[in-house]
Amino acid sequence: MQTLRTCLAVLLALALSSAAQAGPDGAALYAAHCATCHGADLEGEPDWQRPGPDGRLPAPPHDASGHTWHHGDNFLIDYTRRGGQAVLDDLGVRYDSAMPAFGDLLTDAEIEAILDYIKASWPEEIRAFQAERTEAEAAAP
């Protein structure tokens, strides 16, 4: 009986260690923080390219049909961390963004895990294009 308890304790410790090393679960974080607006299947809100009654665009899809992949990682992480309005204001873009800031709720590692989850849904050519955008963004002054 003692041997069985020891084996179970060792297995539990290994499982917890593996989970900790794997990092945040992007799918679970997406479901908890993003799916309400951007859809459980990354599909976005209906008519996402047309302003709603409040003049704001609905949440876009994060799958290949959207425009998330048009942006580099640094932009996407910043947009998620600080919220759309703060980033657009800094860029001088006159637009009323409904994207809230998640910097007080999510760590950068968690935001990156969500982004990795989203990217995993894209076809290879879109992932390659977005990787180029990320490189160009990093090289810009």
N, C-alpha and C positions, 0 to 999 in steps of 0.2 A: 504494500500500500504506500509506503514511504517513497519507494522508487517511482511509482506512478505519479505521485505528487511532484516529485523532483523533475520528472520528465515534462509534466504539464507546465510547471513553472518555467523551465528552460524554453519550451516551445512558445509560451506566451511572451517571454522576454524577447525572443528572436522575432516574433511577429510584430511586436511594438517597435523594436529597433528598425526593422525593415520599413514599416510604415513611416517612421520619422525620417528615415533616409530618403524615402521616395519623394518627400516634399508635399506641398499642398495638393489637394485633389481638385483640379480645375473644373471637372464636370459638376462636382457637388457644390463648389463655390458659385459656378455659373447658375445652377439651379436655384440657389439660395438668394443671389443678389442681382441677377441679370434677366432671368427667364420671364419674370413678370412683365417686363416691357418688351424685351427683344425676342420672346418666344422660347418655349421649351426645346424646340428643334432649330433654333437660330433663325427662324423665319421672319422675325420682325412683326410690326403691326400692319394691319391692312392699309392699303393706300399710303404707304410710308413716304412716297414722293410728293404727296399733296398736303399742304397745310391743313390742320384741323381748324375747328371753330375758334380756337385761341390764337391762331396764326402760326403756331409751331408745327414743325414737321413731326409726325409720329416716329417712334423708335424704328430705326432701319434694321434690316436683317444683318446677321453676322455671317451667314453662309455665303457661298460664292455669288449669289444674286445681289448682294449688297455692295457697299463701298468700303467696308472696314479694311479690306486688303489693299486699298489704294494708299494707305498711310503706313509709315514706318512704326516700329515698335515704340520708340521714344515718344512719339506723338500720341499713340494710343494709350500708353501707360500714363502719360501726363493728363490726358483728357479724362481718363477714368479716375485718377487720383484727385485732381483739382476740380473736375466738373467741366462740362462743355462751355459754360458761359465764361469762366475765368480764362480758359485757353483762347477762346475766340476774341475776348476783349483784348488780351495781350497781342493778338495778331492783327487787331484793328478791323476785325470782321463784324459788320453790323448785322447781327442775327440773335434772336432770343432762343437760346438752347434750353431744352428741358432735361438734359443729361445732368443728374446730380453728381456731387463729389463723393467719392468713396474712400478718400484718403484716411478718414478717421475710423473706417470700418475694416478696411483691407490693407494688408502690408503690400509692399511692392512685390514680394515673392508670390503672394496670393493673386495679385493682379496679373503677373506674368503667367501663373498657372492657368488662369482663365483664358488668357490670350493664346496659350499653347493649346488648350482644349478647342478653342474656336478655329485656330489654324489647322488642326488635325482634320477638320471637315472639308477643307479646301482641296481642289485638285492640285496636282503637282505643279502645273504651270502657274497657277495663281500663287502658290506658296513661294515659288521661285521669284515671281515679280515682286511680291511683298518683301522678300529677303533683300532684293536689290534696293527697294525703297528704304529699308532699314539701314543698309550700308551707306546710301547716299545721304540720308539724314544724319548719320553719325559723322560723316566727313564734312558736312556743311559747317561754316564758321559760326 
